[in-house]
Amino acid sequence: MLAMSRRLRTVHRITGLQVLVFRALWAHNIPLVVTGADKRLRASWSPEGLAKLYGEHNVTVLDSRHSRPRKTTAREFFEELSRDDREYEIKLKDWPPSSSFKEDLPNHFHDFMQAVPMPFYTRDDGFENVTTHFPSPPPKGKSFKPDIGPKEYGANCPKDGNGSTCLHLDVTSAVNILVWSARTAEQNGGALWHIFAPEDSEKIRTYLCLRRDGTSPTDPIHEQATYLTPAMLEDLRNIGVVPYEIRQRPGETVFIPAGCAHQVACDFLCIEGIVQSAKITGELRKGGAQDLLQLDTMLWHAWHSLCLQLEQIRAKPQVPTPTGSTLKRKQSRQKTSARNDQHRRKLRRVVDAIDFSAPLSNVYKCLHPQCEGLDRGFKTLDAIYSHLWALSLLTE
């Protein structure tokens, strides 16, 4: 049974062009990696590049030397992140925290949207991204659309071997592009992910509760306070819970379906993940958490948007799709028409060479049956030969 579980946890790496493969895996809540985003990124995503453009922004940083988050500037954080001699851990999470990435970091927002794979799901205007259908605010009005990303996340690898992000569940599906990694980390893949299938969540909860002797009333996954160590992962394997282990390299994109517990994202709400999103929303609501996603409102606006678009489609005149034989006849007519136009232009040049004012005694007459009885002549032999050649083309 365990061997079978290991085989089912194969990590698939595909390109952005393999859309059908993506849909097949995504429909079964299987996380995967899409390569090639680095080839489409144009902006500088290095700490130096971000500090240069947004260094004056105020940020809140988690620092292992302090029990509480500390305030600093983006420039100071990225300078610390670039240092190799730092003995402590720092982390910048969900930046900007309360404002729009599009408004605060416009250049990098557009760069991200141009590079993110599977844009029909992940872009802010992707048709299959349910959040796309949320209505726009009136001019100078405030938007009530939930802010689900993108967000910037930066951290260094902790010295104790634990991850920079504890085990948790996202309400929506998530896409995470690794845009930069220090050279020392690139040799090991840049980022290590452990992602669990949705059906494993209850087993993980039970395991974590048993480790606590059942004393904590909070959900051990939603409180985001546990990082699964190698020993804990081995315990879970012994009860049949095997994660997808992904070593993400710079330029690669990790797709995480809604409902998959994971540790180490821009989020998006897709049709395939709605059931899991609703389930997690209900779990968080029981714990007293604020409903930031507004799933019911999202779904209502998506339904309303699709109804309006359907009405517009029905209102348009339906042009029948041409068959193969119809297209061939059209192409044939176009070719014949183009050829006749060329013949007429040549004939027009020949006719222009005729001198209708000259006496017939001073010109050559055409002896072709079609010209018999016509009162016209040609000044030169070349003209009459060209005329006869044009007649031969028209009578083919």
C-alpha positions as CSV (number, residue, x, y, z in Angstrom):
1,M,0.0,0.0,0.0
2,L,2.8,2.4,0.9
3,A,4.6,1.6,-2.4
4,M,1.5,2.4,-4.3
5,S,1.2,5.8,-2.4
6,R,4.7,6.7,-3.4
7,R,4.0,6.0,-7.0
8,L,0.9,8.2,-6.9
9,R,2.9,11.1,-5.5
10,T,4.9,11.6,-8.7
11,V,5.6,15.3,-9.4
12,H,4.7,16.2,-13.0
13,R,6.8,18.9,-14.7
14,I,5.2,20.3,-17.9
15,T,5.6,23.4,-20.2
16,G,3.1,26.2,-20.5
17,L,1.9,24.8,-23.9
18,Q,0.7,21.5,-22.4
19,V,-2.7,22.8,-21.5
20,L,-4.6,19.5,-21.9
21,V,-2.1,17.8,-19.6
22,F,-2.5,20.6,-17.1
23,R,-6.3,20.3,-17.1
24,A,-6.3,16.6,-16.7
25,L,-4.0,16.8,-13.7
26,W,-5.8,19.8,-12.2
27,A,-9.2,18.2,-12.4
28,H,-7.9,15.5,-10.0
29,N,-6.4,18.0,-7.5
30,I,-2.8,17.0,-8.4
31,P,-0.2,19.7,-7.8
32,L,2.3,20.2,-10.6
33,V,5.2,22.3,-11.8
34,V,5.2,24.4,-15.0
35,T,8.6,25.4,-16.4
36,G,9.7,28.4,-18.4
37,A,8.3,31.4,-16.6
38,D,11.8,32.9,-16.4
39,K,11.9,33.2,-20.2
40,R,8.9,35.6,-20.1
41,L,10.0,37.7,-17.1
42,R,11.4,41.0,-18.2
43,A,11.6,43.1,-15.0
44,S,14.4,42.7,-12.4
45,W,13.1,40.5,-9.5
46,S,16.4,40.4,-7.6
47,P,16.7,42.0,-4.2
48,E,18.8,44.8,-5.7
49,G,16.2,45.5,-8.5
50,L,13.2,45.5,-6.1
51,A,15.1,47.7,-3.6
52,K,15.9,50.2,-6.3
53,L,12.3,50.7,-7.4
54,Y,10.4,50.2,-4.1
55,G,13.1,50.7,-1.4
56,E,11.2,53.5,0.3
57,H,8.1,51.3,1.0
58,N,7.5,50.5,4.6
59,V,7.3,46.7,5.3
60,T,6.7,44.4,8.3
61,V,9.4,41.7,8.7
62,L,9.5,38.6,10.8
63,D,12.9,38.3,12.5
64,S,14.0,35.2,14.4
65,R,15.9,37.6,16.9
66,H,12.6,39.2,17.9
67,S,9.4,37.8,19.3
68,R,7.3,40.4,17.4
69,P,7.4,41.6,13.8
70,R,9.5,44.7,13.3
71,K,9.0,47.7,11.0
72,T,11.6,48.5,8.4
73,T,11.9,49.6,4.8
74,A,11.9,47.4,1.7
75,R,15.5,48.5,0.9
76,E,16.8,47.4,4.4
77,F,15.0,44.1,4.1
78,F,16.4,43.2,0.7
79,E,19.9,44.3,1.7
80,E,19.7,41.9,4.7
81,L,18.3,39.1,2.5
82,S,21.3,39.4,0.1
83,R,23.9,39.0,2.9
84,D,25.6,35.6,3.1
85,D,27.0,36.2,6.6
86,R,23.6,36.6,8.3
87,E,23.1,34.1,11.2
88,Y,19.4,34.9,11.8
89,E,16.3,34.3,9.7
90,I,14.1,37.0,8.2
91,K,10.9,36.8,6.2
92,L,8.7,39.2,4.3
93,K,5.2,37.7,3.8
94,D,2.3,38.8,1.6
95,W,3.8,42.1,0.5
96,P,2.0,44.5,0.1
97,P,-0.2,43.3,3.0
98,S,-3.2,45.5,2.7
99,S,-3.0,47.3,-0.6
100,S,-3.0,46.2,-4.2
101,F,0.1,44.7,-5.8
102,K,-1.1,46.3,-9.1
103,E,-1.1,49.8,-7.5
104,D,2.0,49.6,-5.3
105,L,4.2,47.6,-7.7
106,P,2.7,48.3,-11.1
107,N,5.8,47.3,-13.3
108,H,6.2,44.0,-11.6
109,F,2.5,43.3,-11.5
110,H,2.3,43.6,-15.3
111,D,5.5,41.5,-15.7
112,F,4.0,38.8,-13.5
113,M,0.8,38.7,-15.5
114,Q,2.7,38.4,-18.7
115,A,4.8,35.5,-17.4
116,V,2.4,33.4,-15.3
117,P,1.5,30.1,-17.0
118,M,-2.1,29.0,-17.7
119,P,-3.3,32.6,-18.0
120,F,-7.0,31.6,-18.5
121,Y,-6.9,30.5,-14.8
122,T,-4.2,32.7,-13.2
123,R,-4.4,36.2,-14.8
124,D,-6.6,38.8,-13.2
125,D,-8.5,38.9,-16.4
126,G,-8.5,35.1,-17.1
127,F,-11.9,34.0,-18.2
128,E,-11.8,30.8,-16.0
129,N,-10.7,32.7,-12.9
130,V,-13.9,33.3,-11.0
131,T,-12.6,36.5,-9.4
132,T,-12.4,38.0,-12.9
133,H,-16.2,38.4,-13.0
134,F,-16.3,40.5,-9.9
135,P,-17.8,43.9,-11.0
136,S,-15.5,46.9,-11.4
137,P,-16.1,49.9,-9.1
138,P,-17.5,53.1,-10.5
139,P,-15.1,55.9,-11.4
140,K,-13.3,57.1,-8.2
141,G,-15.3,54.4,-6.3
142,K,-13.9,51.8,-3.9
143,S,-13.6,48.2,-5.0
144,F,-14.9,45.5,-2.7
145,K,-13.2,42.7,-4.6
146,P,-11.2,40.5,-2.3
147,D,-7.5,40.9,-2.7
148,I,-6.2,37.4,-3.5
149,G,-2.9,38.5,-5.0
150,P,-0.4,38.5,-6.4
151,K,1.8,39.0,-3.3
152,E,5.6,39.1,-2.8
153,Y,7.1,36.6,-0.5
154,G,10.8,36.6,0.5
155,A,12.7,34.6,3.1
156,N,16.0,32.9,3.7
157,C,16.5,29.2,4.7
158,P,16.3,28.7,8.4
159,K,19.5,27.4,10.1
160,D,17.5,24.8,12.2
161,G,16.4,22.9,9.1
162,N,12.7,23.9,9.5
163,G,10.9,25.6,6.6
164,S,10.1,29.2,6.2
165,T,6.4,28.6,5.9
166,C,4.5,26.3,8.3
167,L,1.9,23.8,7.3
168,H,-1.4,25.5,6.3
169,L,-4.4,25.3,3.9
170,D,-5.2,28.1,1.4
171,V,-8.9,28.9,0.8
172,T,-8.2,29.2,-3.0
173,S,-5.9,27.5,-5.4
174,A,-2.4,29.0,-5.6
175,V,0.3,29.6,-8.1
176,N,3.8,30.4,-7.0
177,I,6.7,31.5,-9.3
178,L,10.2,31.4,-7.9
179,V,11.6,34.6,-9.4
180,W,14.9,34.7,-7.6
181,S,17.1,32.5,-5.4
182,A,20.5,32.9,-3.9
183,R,23.3,30.9,-5.6
184,T,23.9,28.7,-2.6
185,A,20.2,27.8,-2.5
186,E,19.9,27.2,-6.3
187,Q,22.1,24.1,-6.0
188,N,19.5,22.5,-3.8
189,G,16.5,23.6,-5.9
190,G,15.8,27.0,-4.4
191,A,12.6,26.0,-2.5
192,L,11.4,22.7,-1.0
193,W,7.6,22.1,-0.9
194,H,5.6,19.3,0.8
195,I,2.1,19.3,-0.6
196,F,-0.6,16.8,0.6
197,A,-3.7,15.6,-1.2
198,P,-7.0,17.0,0.1
199,E,-8.2,13.6,1.3
200,D,-5.1,13.4,3.7
201,S,-6.0,16.5,5.7
202,E,-8.1,14.6,8.3
203,K,-5.3,12.1,8.9
204,I,-2.8,14.9,9.3
205,R,-5.1,16.7,11.8
206,T,-5.5,13.5,13.8
207,Y,-1.8,12.9,13.9
208,L,-1.0,16.4,15.0
209,C,-3.7,16.3,17.7
210,L,-2.3,13.0,19.1
211,R,1.2,14.6,19.3
212,R,-0.4,17.4,21.5
213,D,-2.4,14.9,23.6
214,G,-5.6,16.6,22.3
215,T,-5.1,19.6,24.6
216,S,-5.3,22.4,22.0
217,P,-8.8,23.5,20.9
218,T,-7.6,25.1,17.7
219,D,-7.2,23.4,14.3
220,P,-3.6,22.2,14.1
221,I,-3.5,23.0,10.4
222,H,-5.3,26.3,10.3
223,E,-3.3,27.8,13.2
224,Q,-0.2,27.6,10.9
225,A,2.2,26.9,13.8
226,T,3.6,23.5,12.8
227,Y,6.4,22.6,10.4
228,L,6.6,18.9,9.6
229,T,10.1,17.7,10.2
230,P,11.6,14.7,8.4
231,A,10.8,12.5,11.4
232,M,7.2,13.7,11.3
233,L,6.9,13.1,7.6
234,E,8.2,9.5,8.2
235,D,5.5,9.0,10.8
236,L,2.9,10.1,8.3
237,R,4.2,7.8,5.6
238,N,3.8,4.9,8.0
239,I,0.1,5.7,8.1
240,G,-0.2,6.0,4.4
241,V,0.1,9.8,4.1
242,V,2.8,10.6,1.5
243,P,3.3,14.2,0.2
244,Y,4.2,15.5,-3.1
245,E,7.8,16.7,-2.6
246,I,8.8,19.5,-5.0
247,R,12.2,21.1,-5.3
248,Q,11.4,24.3,-7.1
249,R,14.1,25.9,-9.1
250,P,14.2,29.6,-10.2
251,G,11.9,30.2,-13.1
252,E,9.6,27.3,-12.2
253,T,5.9,27.7,-11.2
254,V,4.2,25.5,-8.6
255,F,0.4,25.1,-8.9
256,I,-1.3,24.1,-5.6
257,P,-5.0,23.0,-5.8
258,A,-7.4,24.4,-3.2
259,G,-7.6,22.1,-0.2
260,C,-4.1,20.8,-0.4
261,A,-2.2,21.3,2.9
262,H,1.3,22.4,2.2
263,Q,4.4,24.0,3.7
264,V,7.5,25.7,2.5
265,A,1.6,32.0,-3.5
266,C,-0.7,34.8,-6.3
267,D,-4.0,32.9,-5.6
268,F,-6.8,32.3,-8.0
269,L,-10.3,30.8,-7.7
270,C,-11.1,28.2,-10.4
271,I,-14.1,26.1,-11.0
272,E,-12.3,22.9,-10.1
273,G,-11.4,24.2,-6.6
274,I,-14.7,25.7,-5.6
275,V,-15.9,22.7,-3.5
276,Q,-12.6,22.6,-1.5
277,S,-12.7,26.4,-1.2
278,A,-16.2,26.2,0.3
279,K,-15.1,23.5,2.7
280,I,-12.1,25.4,4.0
281,T,-14.1,28.6,4.2
282,G,-16.6,26.7,6.5
283,E,-13.7,25.4,8.6
284,L,-12.3,28.9,9.1
285,R,-15.7,30.3,9.9
286,K,-16.1,27.8,12.7
287,G,-12.8,29.1,14.1
288,G,-14.0,32.7,14.1
289,A,-11.8,33.7,11.2
290,Q,-13.0,36.6,8.9
291,D,-14.4,35.5,5.5
292,L,-12.0,37.5,3.3
293,L,-12.7,35.5,0.2
294,Q,-16.5,36.2,0.1
295,L,-17.0,33.0,-1.9
296,D,-20.8,33.3,-2.1
297,T,-20.5,36.8,-3.4
298,M,-17.8,35.7,-5.9
299,L,-20.0,32.9,-7.3
300,W,-23.1,35.2,-7.6
301,H,-21.1,37.8,-9.6
302,A,-19.5,35.1,-11.8
303,W,-23.0,33.7,-12.6
304,H,-24.4,37.1,-13.3
305,S,-21.4,37.9,-15.6
306,L,-21.8,34.7,-17.6
307,C,-25.5,35.3,-18.0
308,L,-24.9,38.8,-19.5
309,Q,-22.2,37.4,-21.8
310,L,-24.6,34.6,-22.9
311,E,-27.3,37.2,-23.8
312,Q,-24.8,39.2,-25.8
313,I,-23.8,36.0,-27.8
314,R,-27.4,35.2,-28.5
315,A,-28.1,38.7,-29.7
316,K,-25.4,38.5,-32.3
317,P,-26.5,37.2,-35.8
318,Q,-25.3,33.6,-36.1
319,V,-23.1,33.1,-39.1
320,P,-23.1,29.5,-40.2
321,T,-19.7,27.9,-40.1
322,P,-18.5,27.3,-43.7
323,T,-17.9,23.7,-44.7
324,G,-14.8,22.4,-46.4
325,S,-16.4,22.4,-49.8
326,T,-17.7,25.9,-49.3
327,L,-14.2,27.1,-48.4
328,K,-12.7,25.4,-51.5
329,R,-15.3,27.1,-53.8
330,K,-14.6,30.5,-52.2
331,Q,-10.9,30.1,-52.7
332,S,-11.4,29.0,-56.3
333,R,-13.6,32.1,-56.9
334,Q,-11.0,34.3,-55.4
335,K,-8.3,32.8,-57.6
336,T,-10.4,33.1,-60.7
337,S,-11.5,36.6,-59.9
338,A,-8.0,37.7,-59.2
339,R,-6.9,36.2,-62.6
340,N,-9.7,37.9,-64.5
341,D,-8.8,41.2,-62.9
342,Q,-5.3,40.9,-64.0
343,H,-6.5,40.1,-67.6
344,R,-8.8,43.1,-67.6
345,R,-6.0,45.4,-66.5
346,K,-3.8,44.1,-69.3
347,L,-6.6,44.5,-71.8
348,R,-7.2,48.0,-70.6
349,R,-3.5,48.9,-71.3
350,V,-3.9,47.5,-74.8
351,V,-7.1,49.5,-75.4
352,D,-5.4,52.6,-74.3
353,A,-2.9,52.2,-77.1
354,I,-5.7,52.5,-79.7
355,D,-6.0,55.8,-81.5
356,F,-9.7,56.2,-82.3
357,S,-9.2,59.6,-83.8
358,A,-6.8,58.4,-86.5
359,P,-8.2,57.7,-90.0
360,L,-8.7,54.0,-90.6
361,S,-6.4,54.2,-93.6
362,N,-3.5,55.0,-91.3
363,V,-4.0,52.2,-88.8
364,Y,-4.0,48.4,-88.7
365,K,-7.3,46.6,-88.4
366,C,-7.9,43.5,-86.3
367,L,-9.1,40.5,-88.3
368,H,-10.3,38.5,-85.3
369,P,-14.0,37.3,-85.7
370,Q,-15.0,39.2,-82.5
371,C,-13.7,42.4,-83.9
372,E,-15.3,42.0,-87.3
373,G,-17.4,45.1,-88.2
374,L,-15.9,47.2,-85.4
375,D,-14.7,50.7,-86.4
376,R,-11.4,50.7,-84.7
377,G,-7.7,50.3,-85.5
378,F,-4.2,50.1,-84.1
379,K,-1.2,52.4,-84.7
380,T,1.5,49.7,-84.6
381,L,1.8,46.0,-85.2
382,D,2.9,45.6,-81.6
383,A,-0.4,47.0,-80.4
384,I,-2.5,44.7,-82.6
385,Y,-0.4,41.7,-81.5
386,S,-0.9,42.6,-77.8
387,H,-4.6,43.0,-78.6
388,L,-4.8,39.5,-80.1
389,W,-2.9,38.0,-77.1
390,A,-5.4,39.7,-74.7
391,L,-8.3,38.3,-76.7
392,S,-6.8,34.8,-76.4
393,L,-6.6,35.1,-72.6
394,L,-10.3,36.2,-72.4
395,T,-11.5,33.4,-74.5
396,E,-9.7,30.6,-72.6
